[in-house]
Amino acid sequence: MTAQLALGTYRCRAILEAAARAAASGAQWIDTAPNYATGQAQTLLAPALEAHPSLRVSTKAGYFTRATGNEAVSAGVLTEDQTVAGHSLAPDYVRWQLARNREQLGQQRLDLVLLHNPERAHAGDRSALHHAIRNAFAVLEEAAAAGHVTGYGIATWAGLEEEVFTVGELLALAADAAGGQCHHLVAVQLPVSLVMMSPIVQALDGRGPLPAAAGAGLRVMASAPLHGGELPGMVGQELADLIRPGLTPAQACVLAVASCPGVTDVLIAASSAPHWREAADAVAQLSLTAAKLREITGVLASP
């Protein structure tokens, strides 16, 4: 079974229109963050969420724009020095950002909150990083207990790839943050593509973050399936036909990610109706077999 298509708003140029299109197509999830669209993404999404209450939204805490950093300083949750990095997992900041996310999205309860690239905190100090993640998870558990958050997780670019944390370690940190109670860690988001193939190759051997997440019942959101829009231009029609005859290069790339074991959602920043329809047609295809995925990754890995 192929994964579902979800709207990712990182590179989306017309967020409100894309969200309405996604909802009309039956998509269940929209992914965003308070720093996307120069800090306007959540506000732009709010009308679509109000108009389509079945839509679920994942948002984030971690990165912030300069303007948001200034607001955080005024609110007393960050110091001027702490805003220089443009990123924070400090508990007071995370707590403040959750309230701000709810207000901007017009949501009483956030469906999913992801710590945004937590590997940016305490680079090179694994112990300090894990401590920071655990403390941020504690804030998210507090928000879940208050009914402000349904579930949480992490959205990472390199953290799982570089093993600065593993899925097992994140689960242990969440359990600790929950004080022995049932925790609310429910999702991970990471890049999966025919450029960033490690998760696919590992999953085919039953290794890596995807099988670990699937085994724990976590939602796995694959980000950057087209590698920032660059991948279709790197994949010729011959490779697309190897993946599945009749598909465009972009569709072939999306289908490969959607077929990867453990992936539940593929995030596409499709801002036009034709692009969304093209991606939707790809995930509607029968999944590629493990043997076919091995063949594809083998071809791409060969010199």
C-alpha positions, 0 to 999 in steps of 0.5 A, a space after each residue: 500500500 502506498 503512502 498518502 499524499 500530504 501538503 507541505 508548505 515549506 516551498 509552497 507559493 500559494 498556501 491558502 489555494 494549495 490547502 483548499 486544493 489538498 482538502 478537495 482532493 481528500 488529503 488528510 494532512 497539511 504540514 507547516 511551521 511558524 517560520 515558513 513563508 517569512 513567518 506568515 504560513 500559519 496565518 495563511 492556513 487558518 481560513 483553510 482549516 476553518 473551512 475544512 475542519 477534517 484537515 489535520 495540521 502538523 506544525 513545529 517549534 524550534 526555528 523562528 524568524 527575526 520578528 518572532 525572536 523579537 516578540 519572544 524577547 518582549 515576552 521574556 521567554 528568550 534573551 537577545 543572545 538566545 535569538 542569534 541562532 534563530 532556533 531554540 528548544 528552551 522550555 519557556 520558548 517552546 511553551 510560548 510558541 505552542 500558544 502562538 501556533 494555536 492562535 495563528 492557526 485558529 486551533 484550540 488543539 494542535 493535531 501534531 507539533 514537531 520539534 524542528 531540526 532539534 539537532 541544531 541545539 547543542 551541536 556536537 554535545 549528544 548528552 546536552 542535546 538529548 537533555 534539551 529534547 527531553 525537556 522540550 518533550 516535557 513541555 509537549 506532554 504538559 500541553 497534551 495533558 491540558 488538551 492543547 496538543 494531540 501528539 508530538 514528534 520531531 522533524 529532522 533533516 540530519 538527526 536520524 541520518 547522522 544518528 545524533 538520536 535514534 527512534 529508540 532514544 526518542 521513545 525513551 526520552 518521551 517516556 521519561 518526559 511523561 513520567 512513566 505515563 503513556 507518552 504522546 510521541 506519535 510521529 517523525 518527519 525526515 527527508 526520503 528521496 532518490 537523492 537521500 536514499 539511506 532510509 530506503 536502502 536501510 528499510 529494505 534491509 529492516 534497518 534504520 529509522 523507518 522500520 523502527 518508527 513503523 514498529 513503534 506505530 509512529 506516523 512517518 512523514 517523508 519530506 523533500 521527496 523531490 529534493 527541493 524540486 531538483 530531482 525531476 530534472 536529474 531523473 531521465 525518462 529511462 529511469 522513470 520507465 524503470 520505476 514504472 512505465 508511463 510515469 513522468 520523472 516527478 511521478 516516478 520519484 514520488 511513487 518510489 518514496 510512497 512505496 518505501 516501507 514505513 512511510 505513511 505520508 509524502 509531503 509535496 509542496 504543490 502550489 498548482 492544480 496540475 502539479 498536485 494532480 500529477 503527484 496524486 496520480 502517482 501515489 494512487 499507483 500500486 506500490 513498487 515491490 521491495 525487489 523493484 526498490 532494490 533494483 532502483 537504489 542499486 542503479 542509482 548507487 552504481 558508479 
